């Protein structure tokens, strides 16, 4: 009788713990639903992602700005740079230069 009373008591303890366990997860589930389906929270997340994208755009713009400043400096101070840029971007040849073009045949 003592053993069966102990087993029954133990079962009630386990059931009580399971109820607490279920209640905790139920509360967590309710909290998640409130946060996930709340318009304010979704707006906050959207703004955070937008802010992160804009910070990335700012970093890229600063990098491009630095490259363009360097290019302006060389264009103003280096005559050889101007000649190199004209040759590479506009495909200009000097007098007496011969342009060689190689044709690659496709074997397919």
MARBA-3410 file (N, C-alpha, C, O; in Angstrom, 1 decimal):
108
0.8,-1.2,0.0,0.0,0.0,0.0,0.9,1.3,0.0,0.5,2.3,-0.6 ~ 1.9,1.2,0.7,2.8,2.3,0.8,3.5,2.6,-0.5,3.7,3.8,-0.9 ~ 3.8,1.6,-1.3,4.5,1.7,-2.6,3.5,2.3,-3.6,3.9,3.2,-4.3 ~ 2.3,1.8,-3.6,1.3,2.3,-4.6,1.0,3.7,-4.2,0.7,4.5,-5.2 ~ 0.9,4.1,-3.0,0.7,5.5,-2.6,1.8,6.4,-3.1,1.6,7.5,-3.6
3.0,5.9,-3.0,4.2,6.6,-3.5,4.1,6.8,-5.0,4.4,7.9,-5.5 ~ 3.7,5.8,-5.7,3.7,5.8,-7.1,2.6,6.8,-7.5,2.8,7.6,-8.5 ~ 1.4,6.8,-6.9,0.3,7.7,-7.2,0.8,9.1,-6.9,0.5,10.0,-7.7 ~ 1.4,9.3,-5.8,1.9,10.7,-5.4,2.9,11.2,-6.5,2.9,12.3,-6.9 ~ 3.8,10.3,-6.9,4.8,10.6,-7.9,4.1,11.0,-9.2,4.6,11.9,-9.9
3.1,10.2,-9.6,2.3,10.5,-10.8,1.7,11.9,-10.8,1.8,12.6,-11.8 ~ 1.2,12.3,-9.6,0.6,13.6,-9.5,1.7,14.7,-9.6,1.4,15.8,-10.2 ~ 2.8,14.4,-9.1,3.9,15.4,-9.2,4.3,15.5,-10.7,4.6,16.7,-11.1 ~ 4.4,14.4,-11.3,4.8,14.5,-12.8,3.8,15.2,-13.6,4.1,16.0,-14.4 ~ 2.5,14.9,-13.3,1.4,15.6,-14.0,1.4,17.1,-13.7,1.2,17.9,-14.6
1.7,17.5,-12.5,1.8,18.9,-12.1,3.0,19.6,-12.9,2.8,20.7,-13.3 ~ 4.1,18.9,-13.0,5.2,19.4,-13.7,4.9,19.6,-15.2,5.3,20.5,-15.8 ~ 4.2,18.6,-15.7,3.8,18.6,-17.1,2.8,19.8,-17.4,2.9,20.5,-18.4 ~ 1.9,20.1,-16.4,1.1,21.2,-16.6,1.9,22.5,-16.6,1.6,23.4,-17.4 ~ 2.8,22.6,-15.6,3.7,23.8,-15.6,4.5,23.9,-16.9,4.6,25.0,-17.5
4.9,22.8,-17.4,5.7,22.8,-18.7,4.8,23.2,-19.8,5.2,24.1,-20.6 ~ 3.6,22.7,-19.9,2.6,23.1,-20.9,2.3,24.6,-20.8,2.2,25.3,-21.8 ~ 2.1,25.0,-19.6,1.7,26.4,-19.4,2.8,27.4,-19.8,2.6,28.4,-20.4 ~ 4.0,27.0,-19.5,5.2,27.8,-19.9,5.3,27.9,-21.4,5.4,29.0,-21.9 ~ 5.2,26.8,-22.1,5.2,26.8,-23.5,4.0,27.5,-24.2,4.1,28.2,-25.2
2.9,27.4,-23.5,1.7,28.1,-24.0,1.9,29.6,-23.9,1.6,30.4,-24.8 ~ 2.5,30.1,-22.8,2.8,31.5,-22.6,3.8,32.0,-23.6,3.6,33.1,-24.1 ~ 4.8,31.2,-23.8,5.8,31.5,-24.8,5.2,31.6,-26.2,5.5,32.5,-27.0 ~ 4.3,30.7,-26.5,3.6,30.7,-27.8,2.8,31.9,-28.0,2.7,32.6,-29.0 ~ 2.0,32.3,-26.9,1.2,33.5,-26.9,2.1,34.7,-27.1,1.7,35.6,-27.9
3.2,34.8,-26.4,4.1,35.9,-26.5,4.6,36.0,-27.9,4.7,37.1,-28.5 ~ 5.0,34.9,-28.5,5.5,34.9,-29.9,4.5,35.4,-30.9,4.8,36.2,-31.7 ~ 3.3,34.9,-30.7,2.2,35.3,-31.6,1.9,36.8,-31.5,1.7,37.5,-32.5 ~ 1.9,37.3,-30.3,1.7,38.8,-30.1,2.8,39.6,-30.8,2.5,40.6,-31.4 ~ 4.0,39.1,-30.6,5.2,39.9,-31.2,5.2,39.7,-32.7,5.5,40.7,-33.4
4.9,38.5,-33.2,5.0,38.3,-34.6,3.9,38.9,-35.4,4.1,39.4,-36.5 ~ 2.7,39.0,-34.8,1.5,39.5,-35.6,1.1,40.9,-35.2,0.1,41.4,-35.6 ~ 2.0,41.5,-34.4,1.8,42.9,-34.0,2.3,43.8,-35.1,3.4,43.7,-35.5 ~ 1.5,44.7,-35.6,1.9,45.6,-36.7,3.1,46.5,-36.3,3.9,46.7,-37.1 ~ 3.1,47.0,-35.1,4.2,47.8,-34.6,5.5,47.1,-34.6,6.6,47.6,-35.0
5.5,45.8,-34.2,6.7,45.0,-34.2,7.2,44.7,-35.6,8.4,44.8,-35.9 ~ 6.3,44.4,-36.5,6.6,44.2,-37.9,7.2,45.4,-38.5,8.2,45.4,-39.3 ~ 6.6,46.6,-38.2,7.2,47.9,-38.7,8.6,48.1,-38.2,9.4,48.6,-39.0 ~ 8.8,47.8,-37.0,10.1,48.0,-36.4,11.1,47.1,-37.1,12.2,47.6,-37.4 ~ 10.8,45.9,-37.3,11.7,45.0,-38.0,12.0,45.5,-39.4,13.1,45.4,-39.9
10.9,45.9,-40.1,11.1,46.5,-41.5,12.0,47.7,-41.5,12.9,47.8,-42.3 ~ 11.8,48.6,-40.5,12.7,49.7,-40.4,14.1,49.4,-40.1,15.1,50.0,-40.6 ~ 14.3,48.4,-39.3,15.7,47.9,-38.9,16.4,47.4,-40.2,17.5,47.7,-40.4 ~ 15.7,46.6,-41.0,16.3,46.0,-42.2,16.6,47.2,-43.2,17.6,47.1,-43.9 ~ 15.7,48.1,-43.3,15.9,49.3,-44.2,17.1,50.1,-43.7,17.9,50.5,-44.6
17.2,50.3,-42.4,18.4,51.0,-41.9,19.7,50.3,-42.2,20.7,50.9,-42.6 ~ 19.7,49.0,-42.1,20.9,48.2,-42.4,21.3,48.3,-43.8,22.4,48.4,-44.2 ~ 20.2,48.3,-44.7,20.5,48.5,-46.2,21.0,49.8,-46.5,22.0,50.0,-47.3 ~ 20.5,50.9,-45.9,20.9,52.2,-46.1,22.4,52.4,-45.6,23.1,53.2,-46.2 ~ 22.7,51.8,-44.5,24.1,51.9,-44.0,25.1,51.3,-45.0,26.1,51.8,-45.2
24.7,50.2,-45.5,25.5,49.5,-46.5,25.6,50.4,-47.8,26.7,50.5,-48.4 ~ 24.5,51.1,-48.2,24.6,52.0,-49.3,25.5,53.2,-49.1,26.2,53.6,-49.9 ~ 25.5,53.7,-47.8,26.4,54.8,-47.5,27.8,54.4,-47.5,28.7,55.1,-48.0 ~ 28.1,53.2,-47.1,29.5,52.7,-47.1,30.0,52.6,-48.6,31.1,53.0,-48.9 ~ 29.1,52.0,-49.4,29.5,51.9,-50.9,29.6,53.3,-51.5,30.5,53.5,-52.3
28.8,54.2,-51.2,28.9,55.6,-51.7,30.2,56.3,-51.3,30.8,56.9,-52.1 ~ 30.6,56.1,-50.0,31.8,56.7,-49.6,33.0,56.0,-50.3,34.0,56.7,-50.6 ~ 33.0,54.7,-50.5,34.0,54.1,-51.2,34.1,54.6,-52.7,35.2,54.9,-53.2 ~ 33.0,54.7,-53.4,33.0,55.3,-54.7,33.5,56.7,-54.7,34.2,57.1,-55.7 ~ 33.1,57.5,-53.7,33.5,58.9,-53.6,35.0,59.0,-53.5,35.6,59.8,-54.1
35.6,58.1,-52.7,37.1,58.1,-52.6,37.8,57.7,-53.9,38.8,58.4,-54.3 ~ 37.2,56.8,-54.6,37.8,56.4,-56.0,37.7,57.6,-56.9,38.6,57.9,-57.7 ~ 36.5,58.3,-56.9,36.4,59.4,-57.8,37.2,60.6,-57.5,37.7,61.3,-58.4 ~ 37.5,60.8,-56.2,38.4,61.9,-55.8,39.8,61.6,-56.2,40.5,62.5,-56.7 ~ 40.2,60.3,-56.1,41.5,59.9,-56.5,41.7,60.1,-58.1,42.7,60.6,-58.5
40.6,59.8,-58.8,40.6,59.9,-60.2,40.7,61.4,-60.6,41.4,61.7,-61.6 ~ 40.0,62.2,-59.9,40.0,63.7,-60.2,41.4,64.2,-59.9,41.9,65.0,-60.7 ~ 42.0,63.8,-58.8,43.4,64.2,-58.5,44.3,63.9,-59.6,45.1,64.7,-60.1 ~ 44.3,62.6,-60.1,45.2,62.2,-61.2,44.9,62.9,-62.5,45.8,63.3,-63.2 ~ 43.6,63.2,-62.8,43.3,63.9,-64.0,43.8,65.3,-64.0,44.2,65.9,-65.0
43.8,65.9,-62.8,44.3,67.3,-62.7,45.8,67.4,-62.6,46.4,68.4,-63.1 ~ 46.5,66.4,-62.2,47.9,66.5,-61.9,48.8,65.6,-62.7,50.0,65.9,-62.8 ~ 48.3,64.6,-63.4,49.1,63.7,-64.2,48.7,63.6,-65.6,47.7,63.1,-66.0 ~ 49.5,64.2,-66.5,49.2,64.2,-67.9,49.2,62.8,-68.5,48.4,62.4,-69.4 ~ 50.1,61.9,-68.0,50.1,60.6,-68.5,48.9,59.8,-68.2,48.5,58.9,-68.9
48.2,60.1,-67.1,47.0,59.5,-66.7,45.9,59.8,-67.6,45.0,59.0,-68.0 ~ 45.8,61.1,-68.1,44.8,61.5,-69.0,45.0,60.7,-70.3,44.0,60.2,-70.9 ~ 46.2,60.6,-70.8,46.5,59.8,-72.0,46.1,58.4,-71.9,45.5,57.8,-72.8 ~ 46.4,57.8,-70.7,46.0,56.4,-70.5,44.5,56.2,-70.5,44.0,55.2,-71.0 ~ 43.8,57.1,-69.8,42.3,57.1,-69.8,41.7,57.2,-71.2,40.8,56.5,-71.5
42.2,58.1,-72.0,41.7,58.3,-73.3,42.0,57.0,-74.1,41.1,56.6,-74.9 ~ 43.1,56.4,-74.0,43.4,55.2,-74.8,42.5,54.0,-74.3,42.0,53.3,-75.1 ~ 42.3,53.9,-73.0,41.6,52.7,-72.5,40.0,52.9,-72.7,39.4,51.9,-73.1 ~ 39.5,54.1,-72.5,38.1,54.3,-72.5,37.6,54.6,-73.9,36.4,54.2,-74.3 ~ 38.3,55.3,-74.7,37.9,55.7,-76.0,38.5,55.0,-77.2,38.2,55.2,-78.3
39.4,54.1,-76.8,40.2,53.3,-77.9,40.8,54.2,-78.9,40.7,53.9,-80.1 ~ 41.5,55.2,-78.5,42.2,56.1,-79.4,43.6,55.7,-79.6,44.3,55.2,-78.6 ~ 44.1,55.8,-80.8,45.5,55.4,-81.2,46.3,56.6,-81.5,45.7,57.6,-82.0 ~ 47.6,56.6,-81.2,48.4,57.7,-81.7,48.8,57.5,-83.1,48.6,56.5,-83.7 ~ 49.3,58.6,-83.7,49.7,58.5,-85.1,50.9,57.5,-85.2,51.8,57.6,-84.4
50.8,56.6,-86.2,51.9,55.7,-86.4,51.7,54.4,-85.7,52.4,53.4,-85.9 ~ 50.7,54.3,-84.8,50.5,53.1,-84.0,49.6,52.2,-84.9,48.7,52.6,-85.6 ~ 49.8,50.9,-84.7,49.0,49.9,-85.4,48.2,49.0,-84.4,48.8,48.6,-83.4 ~ 47.0,48.9,-84.7,46.1,48.1,-83.7,46.0,46.7,-84.3,45.7,46.4,-85.4 ~ 46.3,45.7,-83.4,46.2,44.3,-83.8,45.0,43.7,-83.1,44.8,43.9,-81.9
44.2,43.0,-83.9,43.0,42.4,-83.3,43.2,40.9,-83.6,43.5,40.5,-84.7 ~ 43.0,40.1,-82.6,43.1,38.6,-82.7,41.7,38.0,-82.7,40.9,38.3,-81.8 ~ 41.4,37.2,-83.7,40.1,36.6,-83.8,40.2,35.2,-83.3,41.1,34.4,-83.6 ~ 39.3,34.9,-82.3,39.3,33.6,-81.7,38.2,32.8,-82.3,37.0,33.2,-82.3 ~ 38.6,31.6,-82.9,37.6,30.7,-83.6,37.0,29.8,-82.5,37.6,29.3,-81.6
35.7,29.7,-82.7,34.9,28.8,-81.8,34.9,27.4,-82.4,34.4,27.3,-83.5 ~ 35.3,26.4,-81.6,35.3,25.0,-82.1,34.1,24.2,-81.8,34.1,23.0,-81.9 ~ 33.0,24.9,-81.5,31.8,24.1,-81.2,30.9,23.8,-82.4,29.9,23.2,-82.2
END
